[in-house]
Amino acid sequence: MKVTFIGHGYVGLVTAAVFADFGNTVYVIGHTKEKIDNLKKGIIPIFESGLAELVRKNVDAGRLHFTLDYTPAIPHSDIVFIAVGTPPLATGEADLSTIFEVVEKIGKHLSGYTVVATKSTVPVRTNRKIREILDKEKKKDASFDLASTPEFLREGTAISDTLAPDRVVIGTDSERAQKVLVELHKPIETQIILTNIETAEMIKYASNSFLATKISYANAIAKLSELTGADGLKVLEGMGMDNRINNKFLSPGAGYGGSCFPKDVQALISISREYGYDFGLLREVERINQEAIMDIVQKAEKMLSTLEGKTVGILGLAFKPNTDDMRDAPSIDIIRELLDRGAKVKAYDPEAVKVAATKIKGIEFAKSAREAVEGADILLLLTEWNDFRKMDPGEIKKLMRGKAVVDARNIWDPSEMRKLGFEYIGVGR
Ligand code: UDX
């Protein structure tokens, strides 16, 4: 089939490369010449293992094309996927301006019958607006149907999540569009859920918000365990053995970040409010998450009695390991708070330093983990990169000036750390 993706972020680029690898002819449309030129040369704007090879292979095979121009791509495409960003506005609502911009261009270039599917997570009523624009912009002989095919890929495992998802969700009111989309997804061996557009979008928001709820619940149990002297990780381990709960997304720590959970939780709260429902549970999920982030600073301050003038070494900036993504990374709020309390900060991350330097000012970016911990009064472990798990804590102790460690992702063993003379504190332990 001929498929076009608008947008080449995590979702657009990964899904386009995977569908090209299935043998489809795939066009990816961007709006920055430099980025498109780089993609043509196989230079990928995001850190995602395996992606550069997959893109290179399909560009060489002539199945995957990058372009700024809608003309060669949209006409006679069986499907056009909208995979542009929908970042949160200050109000928490999703910013749909880019969506409507690209929809207008799609409309102008439609010819033949085309399925226009949104991959971006959009509020429930957006597709009515998309239909209006396409109807207005399209030529008379062009026809289209709308669909919603939300993504569930995780950064760092995006390709495997796309190749082997737990389910494919196809939301559309048109039999014909459903057939086209089922055909495209044939190579993916998994259960398909066929529903309407609103339900497909709600599955996405509801799933991400529930995963965020699990994390906040784990953080609340961890906090309560700290206060009562219970071993929070054991409590959560004991819970996770119940297959109705399962042990996934129950790791307490510095809270969740990323381009999805914070945005989708906020969006579901604001959509609910719009329909007259106060989703109090999700407001609490947000509050607990903010509390988990700030607790890391509280713990650091408590260990040193003051942060004023102290040197804080930070290992990990990205919102999670195996990505360079800093969107809504807890490290951003934590560092801002540390600086506000007068600390000096040296931070290292294996991949995210370049991106972090555009978001965080007033700190020193170390070139290695050693440099970040050298002379530090206290060490904060914020992202559980394997590089840090492999470090020798004894070595770290020699390099530091102080002996305090806040392990915000529970990667080290408390008794081993205390034996080495560290003052160690984790989350929920
Ligand atoms: C998430 C969803 O998992 C994915 O299905 C959706 O398509 C996009 O959003 P992603 O944001 O890439 O994926 O990362 P994920 O692995 O879900 O982690 C999100 C955040 O939660 C990270 O900051 C991570 O550190 C945190 N997290 C995750 C926890 O704090 N505890 C956990 O147990 C799991």
Residues whose N, C-alpha, C, O or C-beta is under 5 A from the ligand:
A	BS01	UDX	E151 F152 L153 R154 E155 I215 F249 L250 S251 G253 G255 Y256 G257 G258 S259 C260 F261 F319 K320
